[in-house]
Amino acid sequence: MVKIDEKLLSIDRNNLEEECSMLPQTMFIWGQKLAAAQREVQASKTLLKLCYAKLNGMVRTNPTEFGVMKPTESAIESAILVDRGYQEKQQLLEQAEYNERILFSTVMS
């Protein structure tokens, strides 16, 4: 989950000159957070692909260990998608993409 400093989301209407002078620094902070979130998405995608590749080889080598009686492409794909480790990495990717969207909308607003 994205941690958001509430002070960065509010504007002191009684001190607009100071708020305007801090805007470049605030945008830089949010830009850094967005870049980190984008890096996390890419890392999560890489981990998911690596997990898929590893499972693909394992299922093809020992299909019965994964409940696959006839190793067709469809059966192998299904065995990979229901694997707990694969699902965990999929959830990490989904959370990373969610965080990225939040930070993107914050930077663009």
MODELLER restraints for C-alpha pairs under 7 A, 6 or more apart:
rsr = mdl.restraints
at = mdl.atoms
rsr.add(forms.Gaussian(group=physical.xy_distance, feature=features.Distance(at['CA:1:A'], at['CA:99:A']), mean=6.37, stdev=0.5))
rsr.add(forms.Gaussian(group=physical.xy_distance, feature=features.Distance(at['CA:2:A'], at['CA:99:A']), mean=5.74, stdev=0.5))
rsr.add(forms.Gaussian(group=physical.xy_distance, feature=features.Distance(at['CA:11:A'], at['CA:19:A']), mean=6.67, stdev=0.5))
rsr.add(forms.Gaussian(group=physical.xy_distance, feature=features.Distance(at['CA:12:A'], at['CA:19:A']), mean=6.92, stdev=0.5))
rsr.add(forms.Gaussian(group=physical.xy_distance, feature=features.Distance(at['CA:27:A'], at['CA:107:A']), mean=6.97, stdev=0.5))
rsr.add(forms.Gaussian(group=physical.xy_distance, feature=features.Distance(at['CA:30:A'], at['CA:107:A']), mean=6.13, stdev=0.5))
rsr.add(forms.Gaussian(group=physical.xy_distance, feature=features.Distance(at['CA:31:A'], at['CA:107:A']), mean=6.72, stdev=0.5))
rsr.add(forms.Gaussian(group=physical.xy_distance, feature=features.Distance(at['CA:34:A'], at['CA:100:A']), mean=6.26, stdev=0.5))
rsr.add(forms.Gaussian(group=physical.xy_distance, feature=features.Distance(at['CA:34:A'], at['CA:103:A']), mean=5.41, stdev=0.5))
rsr.add(forms.Gaussian(group=physical.xy_distance, feature=features.Distance(at['CA:34:A'], at['CA:104:A']), mean=6.29, stdev=0.5))
rsr.add(forms.Gaussian(group=physical.xy_distance, feature=features.Distance(at['CA:37:A'], at['CA:96:A']), mean=6.63, stdev=0.5))
rsr.add(forms.Gaussian(group=physical.xy_distance, feature=features.Distance(at['CA:37:A'], at['CA:99:A']), mean=6.52, stdev=0.5))
rsr.add(forms.Gaussian(group=physical.xy_distance, feature=features.Distance(at['CA:37:A'], at['CA:100:A']), mean=5.09, stdev=0.5))
rsr.add(forms.Gaussian(group=physical.xy_distance, feature=features.Distance(at['CA:38:A'], at['CA:100:A']), mean=6.07, stdev=0.5))
rsr.add(forms.Gaussian(group=physical.xy_distance, feature=features.Distance(at['CA:40:A'], at['CA:96:A']), mean=6.18, stdev=0.5))
rsr.add(forms.Gaussian(group=physical.xy_distance, feature=features.Distance(at['CA:41:A'], at['CA:93:A']), mean=6.18, stdev=0.5))
rsr.add(forms.Gaussian(group=physical.xy_distance, feature=features.Distance(at['CA:41:A'], at['CA:96:A']), mean=5.23, stdev=0.5))
rsr.add(forms.Gaussian(group=physical.xy_distance, feature=features.Distance(at['CA:41:A'], at['CA:97:A']), mean=5.89, stdev=0.5))
rsr.add(forms.Gaussian(group=physical.xy_distance, feature=features.Distance(at['CA:44:A'], at['CA:92:A']), mean=6.60, stdev=0.5))
rsr.add(forms.Gaussian(group=physical.xy_distance, feature=features.Distance(at['CA:44:A'], at['CA:93:A']), mean=5.07, stdev=0.5))
rsr.add(forms.Gaussian(group=physical.xy_distance, feature=features.Distance(at['CA:45:A'], at['CA:93:A']), mean=6.39, stdev=0.5))
rsr.add(forms.Gaussian(group=physical.xy_distance, feature=features.Distance(at['CA:48:A'], at['CA:86:A']), mean=6.80, stdev=0.5))
rsr.add(forms.Gaussian(group=physical.xy_distance, feature=features.Distance(at['CA:48:A'], at['CA:89:A']), mean=5.64, stdev=0.5))
rsr.add(forms.Gaussian(group=physical.xy_distance, feature=features.Distance(at['CA:48:A'], at['CA:90:A']), mean=6.50, stdev=0.5))
rsr.add(forms.Gaussian(group=physical.xy_distance, feature=features.Distance(at['CA:51:A'], at['CA:86:A']), mean=6.25, stdev=0.5))
rsr.add(forms.Gaussian(group=physical.xy_distance, feature=features.Distance(at['CA:52:A'], at['CA:80:A']), mean=6.73, stdev=0.5))
rsr.add(forms.Gaussian(group=physical.xy_distance, feature=features.Distance(at['CA:52:A'], at['CA:86:A']), mean=6.93, stdev=0.5))
rsr.add(forms.Gaussian(group=physical.xy_distance, feature=features.Distance(at['CA:55:A'], at['CA:80:A']), mean=6.12, stdev=0.5))
rsr.add(forms.Gaussian(group=physical.xy_distance, feature=features.Distance(at['CA:56:A'], at['CA:76:A']), mean=6.97, stdev=0.5))
rsr.add(forms.Gaussian(group=physical.xy_distance, feature=features.Distance(at['CA:56:A'], at['CA:80:A']), mean=6.78, stdev=0.5))
rsr.add(forms.Gaussian(group=physical.xy_distance, feature=features.Distance(at['CA:59:A'], at['CA:66:A']), mean=6.33, stdev=0.5))
rsr.add(forms.Gaussian(group=physical.xy_distance, feature=features.Distance(at['CA:59:A'], at['CA:76:A']), mean=6.40, stdev=0.5))
rsr.add(forms.Gaussian(group=physical.xy_distance, feature=features.Distance(at['CA:60:A'], at['CA:71:A']), mean=6.91, stdev=0.5))
rsr.add(forms.Gaussian(group=physical.xy_distance, feature=features.Distance(at['CA:63:A'], at['CA:69:A']), mean=6.71, stdev=0.5))
rsr.add(forms.Gaussian(group=physical.xy_distance, feature=features.Distance(at['CA:63:A'], at['CA:71:A']), mean=6.35, stdev=0.5))
rsr.add(forms.Gaussian(group=physical.xy_distance, feature=features.Distance(at['CA:66:A'], at['CA:79:A']), mean=6.29, stdev=0.5))
rsr.add(forms.Gaussian(group=physical.xy_distance, feature=features.Distance(at['CA:68:A'], at['CA:75:A']), mean=6.37, stdev=0.5))
rsr.add(forms.Gaussian(group=physical.xy_distance, feature=features.Distance(at['CA:80:A'], at['CA:86:A']), mean=6.91, stdev=0.5))
rsr.add(forms.Gaussian(group=physical.xy_distance, feature=features.Distance(at['CA:81:A'], at['CA:87:A']), mean=6.85, stdev=0.5))
